[in-house]
């Protein structure tokens, strides 16, 4: 059985560790309605500017799911 490595007590917890993109899509739509994609884009921008790379990737994934964008080429 594998164990996950414990984070130091002062390590930041990220949204990517707490939520699933699918649930974030639902929450964004419930909270912001037709403006959900814009709200999520701002979350991604904020995470990027703050250097929170895991959160940035999380919000980008949520944005892609909200807009129907695909990364497949």
C-alpha positions in Angstrom: 0.0 0.0 0.0 1.4 3.4 -1.0 1.4 6.4 1.3 1.3 9.9 0.1 4.0 12.2 1.2 2.9 14.7 3.9 3.2 18.4 3.1 5.1 20.6 5.5 2.7 22.4 7.9 3.3 25.7 6.3 2.7 24.5 2.7 -0.2 26.1 0.8 -3.2 24.0 0.0 -4.4 24.4 -3.6 -7.8 24.3 -5.1 -6.6 21.6 -7.4 -6.1 19.4 -4.4 -9.6 20.1 -3.0 -12.0 20.1 -5.9 -12.7 18.3 -9.1 -13.1 20.2 -12.4 -16.5 18.7 -13.0 -17.8 20.0 -9.6 -16.2 23.4 -10.2 -18.0 23.6 -13.6 -21.4 23.0 -11.8 -20.6 25.4 -9.0 -19.5 28.1 -11.5 -22.7 27.8 -13.5 -24.8 27.8 -10.3 -23.1 30.9 -9.0 -22.4 33.0 -12.1 -24.9 31.6 -14.7 -24.0 32.8 -18.2 -21.0 34.6 -16.9 -19.4 31.4 -15.5 -16.7 31.2 -18.1 -15.6 34.8 -17.5 -15.5 34.2 -13.7 -13.4 31.0 -14.2 -11.1 32.9 -16.6 -10.5 35.5 -13.9 -9.7 32.7 -11.4 -7.2 31.2 -13.8 -5.6 34.7 -14.4 -5.3 35.3 -10.7 -3.7 31.9 -10.0 -1.3 32.4 -12.9 -0.2 35.9 -11.7 0.2 34.6 -8.1 2.4 31.8 -9.4 0.0 29.0 -8.3 0.7 26.7 -11.3 -1.5 23.8 -10.2 -4.4 26.1 -9.6 -3.9 27.8 -12.9 -4.0 24.4 -14.7 -7.1 23.5 -12.7 -8.9 26.6 -13.7 -7.9 26.3 -17.3 -9.3 22.8 -17.4 -12.6 24.1 -15.9 -12.7 26.8 -18.5 -12.2 24.3 -21.3 -15.0 22.2 -20.0 -17.3 25.2 -19.6 -16.6 26.5 -23.1 -16.5 23.1 -24.8 -12.9 23.8 -26.0 -10.8 20.8 -26.6 -7.1 20.3 -26.4 -7.2 17.4 -28.8 -5.7 18.1 -32.2 
